[in-house]
Amino acid sequence: MSEPLLRRREQRAWNWYDWANSAYFTTIGTVLFAPWMIHVAQQAARCSGPGCVPTVDLLGLRLAAGSLPAYLTSFATIVGAFALPVVGAFVDRSARKRTHMAVYGWLGAAFAASLFWLDDGRWRLGAVAIVASNILAGCSLVAYYAILVDISTEDERDRVSSHGWAWGYLGGGVLLLANLLVVGLHAPLGLSEGLAVRLSMLSAAVWWAGFTLVPWLRLRDHAPRNEVRLSGSPARRSFGQLYATVRELPRYPMTLTFLLAYLFYNDGIQTVIVSASTYGAEQLHLDSSVLIATILLVQFVAFGGALAFGRLAARFGSYRSILGGTFGWMVVVVLAYFLPAGRVAPFLGLAVLIALVMGGTQALSRSFFSLLIPHGREGEYFSLYQAGERGTSWFGTLLFGLVFQLTGSYRPAIVALLVFFVLGAFFLLRLDPDRGIREAGNRLPSSSLDAR
């Protein structure tokens, strides 16, 4: 089989990991875990006196049961920000990135599966499970992103990343739809609501673990490139390589500029996604059924958005497509400010626009960043990409909460997120993409102006 055909075969296999892990992030991370965790924690909480807030004890801290999911996710995010660069160094020194990806994924799925026993006051089990599965999911994604460089040329990168992201939205949406039907129809199915929720979370873990077999079996091993020659144990060599990578970062100013831009506009994207249901329920007074339908709509429309942006990138380049998507996000938050309360159609229309720009900007950010990474440092740079995203992802939600507290309205809170997209665009405009690609030692893709 020729090399292009082998690459195409691997690219199709690689897509399946987006399909596999997205079920965890949609069914568990986005929809089911937080409300069920709050319910279980409140059952075990201590509360005395009228108007008291139910609290639980975690490592000597008294925490509000209603805030527990947010605290756990934040803790996992912080731990992951420190752990991922070390994992990236291990990945770069390994010829078996697919095994790193799969093992971290299977371990994460095992912890996620243990959420089935999150009931009858066993909220501590849920706390351990969600933190461990979240961190392991990030570790598996570091290896997964690094594989992108091994299985695609510079000209193929945008198409491959866009197809993978599209498959992720589709897979996550399909299982989420099935699970929402199970939870919504639990009584006719002979299930309690709690059992329906726990079975749905278990299905996401099984989906994640099962479909991970496809890329693990069909991807090839690729030898590490440009490995830093260091002595000592594997752990010491990996830490030494990480130190060498951090020390050489200033040699790639365009890579750093893009990372800075990404941290801003991605924080804005994540905050819009997280806050959309709150905005719809509290400011626009929309029913929960509308919000659930909107989540599903976004999943399936984002599938098309990722593919459409992949085609745009083939013509105009990923850099210009990302920049256009950032301006698209500015339009989104301004339109959100003017949405009328109680009107479903305008809210769904804005959700479609969000889905289109969301799928495209996230998919192309991954592929464009891969062009700015020196050969053999993919795991470490993608770990910095993930760690930076995790380490700053609270800025947007903090601003959203502060503006609401000061104004008492979610409208100025949502439009305040404009600052993240403006800053993202500011740094993108200061970036010379062709210079950055050359400095990293990569070939300019055919969509680049200098390559034409």
N, C-alpha and C positions, 0 to 999 in steps of 0.2 A: 504494500500500500504506500502511495506517495506521501511525502511529508504534509502537503496541504490537506489531504484527505484524513490523515491521522490527527491533524490539529482540529479539523472540523468535527471529527468523532469525539475528541476530548472536550471540545467546546459544548457540544450537546450534553455530554455527561456532566460537565461543570454546572450547567444551568440547574440541574436537579438539586443542588444543595441550596440554592435560593428558594426553590420550591419547598424543600424539606424544612429549613429552619424558620421560614416566615410564619408557619402555623403556630410556633411557640410565641412569636411576638404579637400576633393578632389575637388568637384565641385566649392565651394566658395573659400576656403582658398588657394588652390594650383593653380587653373587655371583661374577662371573667375573674381574674385573680383578685383584684383590689376589692370589689364589693363583697366577694365571698370571704376574703380574709378579714375584713372589717366585721362581718356578721359573726364569724367564729370567735374572733378576739373579744367582741362585745359580750358574747355568752360567758366568757371566762373572766371578764373585767370586774374590777372592784368599783363600786359606786355607792356613795351614801349621801343622802340628803336630796331635796328637790333641786332640779336644775344642774346637777353635777355632771361632769364629763367622765364617761367610763374610761378607766386607765388600766394598763397592764404593766407588769414589771419585766424589763428586759435588761439583763446585765446590771441590775441595780438602778436603772433609770425608770421613772414612771412616765409612760408614754400614752398619749390619747389613742384609744383603739382605732378611732377614725383616721388618724394620721399614720398608722403603722405601715401601710403599703408604701406611702411616699418616703418614709424614713428608710425602709428596707431597700427600696430602689436606689435612693441617694447613696446609701452605704455601699451597695454593690458597684455603683458607678465610680465612687472614689477608689475603692480597692482595685477595680479593674484598670483605672488610669495608671496605677503604679505597676500592676502585674503584666499588662499587655506588652510593654517594651521588652521585658525579659523574655516573654514567650516569643516575640518576634525575632529576637536574637537566636533562640534555639531553632526556630523554623528556617532561618536563612542558612544555618550550618547543616541542615538535614537534606538528604536526597529523597526523603519520604514526606513531603508536605501533605500529600493526600491522607496519609495515616495520621498526621498531627490533626488535620481538619476533622477526620472521622472520629478519632478517639475523644477529642475534646467535645465533639458533638454528641457522641453516645453517652459520655459521662453527664453532660448537661441534660440530656433527655432522661437519664435515669433519675436525676434529682427532680426534674419536672414531673416525672411519673409518680414520685412519692407524694405529690400534691393530692393524689386520690384519697389519701388518709387525712387530709386537712378537714377535720370534723370533730365534734364533741370536745371542744376546748383545746384541741392539739394545734394551737396557733404557732407554737415554737417550732414544730416540725415544718410548717409552712414558711416560717421565717428563714430557716436554714436552706430549705429547698429553693426558694426564689432567689436568694442571694447567690448560692452556688451555681444554679443553672444560668443566671444572668452573666456571671463572670466567665463561666465556661463557654457560653455562647459567643462572647466577645473574643475569647482565645481561638475558637474554631474559625471565626470570621477573619482573623489575622492571617491564618494559613490559607484560607479560601481566597482572599484577595490576592495574596502573594502568588498563587497558582495562575491567576489571570495572565501574568507576564510570561509564564512558561508555555502557555498554550495558545498565544496569539501574537501576531506581529503588530507593529505600531499602527498599521492601516486597519487592522481587524479589531483593535481594542474597544472602540466605541460601540461597534455592533454587538460584540460579545457581551460587554457589560450591560448594555441596554436590554438584550434578550434575557440575560440572567435576572435582572431586576424585574422585568415584566413577568417572568415565570414565578418569581417570588410573590408578587402581588396576586397573581392568579391562584397559586397554591394556597396562600394564606386566606384569600377570599372564599375559595371553594369550601375549605374545612370550616371556616368561621360561619358560613351560611348554614352548613349542616348542623353545627353545634348550636346555633341560635334556634334552629327549628326544634332540636331535641329539648333544649331548655324551655322554649315557649310552649311546646306540646307535651311537657313531662307528664301531666295527669293522664291524657289519653294513652300514653305509652306505658302507664303503670309505674312511673318513677316519681319519687319525691323530687322537689326542686333541687335540694342539696345534692342528691345522688346524680341528677342530670348534669349539674355543674361539674361535679367531680369526675364523672365519666367523660365529659367534654375536655377537661384539662388533661386527663389521661390519654385521650385520643390524639391530642396535639403532640404529646411526648412520643407516642408510638409512631405517629406520622413522621416526626423529626428523625427518630432513630431508623425507621424502616427505609425511608427514601434516601438517607445518607449512604446506604449500601450501593446505590447506583453510581455516584461519582467515585466512591472508594474502589469499586471493582473495575471501572472503565477508564479512570485516569491512569497515566503512566507516572513513574518516578522520574524526576529530573535532577541531575547532579547540581549541587550548589555552584554558583559562579562568583569569582572574585572574593573568595573566602579569605578573611584576615588570618594570617598564620600566627597562631598563638599556642603556647604550651600549657599544660595543666589538664585538669579534669574538664569534661564537657561543660559543666556549669561555669567553671572559671573562664573557659574560652568564650562562652556565650556572653558573659558579663563584660569580658574584654572587648569583644566585637561591638557590643552596645556602646561602650565608652568611646571606641574609635568612631562610631557613627555619629554620636552626639557632638564629638569634637570637630568633625568635618562638616557639620551642618552649615556653618557660615559660608562655605565654599559654594553653596547653592542658594543664592539669595532669591531667585524666582520661585524655588520650591517653598521656601519659608514664606514668601509673600502670598502664595496660593493657600498655604496652610492657614495663615492669618485670615484671609478672605473667607475660607471655608468655615472656620470656627464661628465667624459672625453670621453669615447667611444661613448656615445650617442650624445654628441656635435659634434663629428666627423661624425656620421651617418647623423644627421640633416643637417650638412653643405654640405655633399656630395649630399644629396637629393635636397637641395635648389639650389646648384651651378651647378648641372648636365646640366640643360638646357642652362645656360650661357656658360659653357664650350663647349657644343656641338655646339651652335650657333656662338660664337665669336672665339673660338680656332680651332674647327674642321670644321667650315663653313658648317654646316648641315642645311637643309631646315626646316622651322617650322613644316611642315607636318610630317617630320621624328621625331621631338621632341615630337609632340603630340602622335604619334603612340607609341613612347617609353614610355611615361607616362602610357598609357593603358597597354602596355606589362608588365611593372613593377607591376601594380596593380594585374593582373591575375596570373603572375608567383609567386608573393609574397604569394598568396593564397596557392599554393603548397609548397612554402618554409616554411611557418609557420607550416603546417602539417608534413612536413618531419623532421623539427627540433624537433617537439613534439615526434616523434618516436625515434629520436636520444637520447632525454632526458630520455625516458623510459628505454633505454639500458645503457647509460653512465652517466646519471644525468644532470640536467640543468646547474650546475656550469661548468662542463667540456665542455658542448655544447656551452655555452656562450663564454668561453675562446677560443674554436676553431673558433667560429664565429668572434671574435675580430681579430684573425690572418687572417681570410678570408677577413676582411675589409682592412687589411694592403696590401694584394695581390691586392685588387680592386684599391686602389689609386696608387699603383706602375704601374699596367697595364694601368690605365688611362693616366699616364704621357707619355706612349709610343704609344698611339692610333694615327694612321695616319689621317691626315686631309682629309676631303672629302670622307671617306670610311664609308658606312652605316653599313655593316655587322659586323665589329669589335665593333662598338659602341653599336649595338643591343646585341651582345654577352656579352659585359661587363654589359649591363643593366640587362640581365638575371642573371648574377652572383650577381649583387647588390640586385636584388629582392629576390634571394634565401637566402642570409645571412641577409637581412634586416628583412624579416618576422620572421625568426627564433630568431635572437638575441633580437628583441623587445618583442616578445611574452614570451620568456623564462626569460627575465629580470624581467618581471612583476610577473611571478609565483615564481621565485627563491627568489625575495625580500619578497614575502608574507611569506616564510618560516623563514625569519629572523626578523619577527615582533612579539613582545609579544602579547598574547591574549588580545583582547579588545582595542588595540591601532591601528587597521588597518587603520581607516580613517585618523588619525593624521600622521602615518608614510607614507601612500600613498600620503598625502598632501605634506609632505616634499619631497617625491620622485618627485612629479609633480612640486612643487615650485622650487626645486633645478634645475630640468631640464629647467624650464622657466628662472630662474635667471641667468643661465650660458650659455644659448643657443646662445648668441651673440659672444662668444669667437672665435668659428670656423669661422664665417663669417667675423669677424674683421681680423683674421689672413689671410684668403683668400684674402681679399681686400688689406691688407697692402703688402703682397708678390707681388700681381699683380702690385701695384703702384710702388714698388721698382724695379721690373724686367721687367714690360711691357709685361709679358706673363702669360697666365693662367696655363701653364704646371707646373712651379715650385709652383704656388699657390695651385694646386690640390694635388701635392705630399707633400706639407708642412703639410697637414692634417694628415699625417702619425704620427705626434707627439701625436695626441689625442688618437689614437689606441694603440700606444706604452705605453703611460701613463696608459691607461685603463687596458692593459694586465699586466703592472707592479703591479698595486694595486690588480688585480684579483689573481695574483700569490702569493701575500702576505696574501691572505684570506684563512682561514681554514673553509670550508663550514659546515662541521659536527659540529665543535665547535660553530659556529654562530647559527645553528639551535637549538642546545641543550640550549645555553644561552638564547635564546628567549622563551624556554619552549615548543618547538614543537617537534614532533616525526620525527626521520629521515625517509625519504622516502626509499622505497625498492631499488631504484637506487643508493643510497649512498653506498660507499664502506664499511663503518662501520656497515651498516644495513644488509649486506649480510651474 
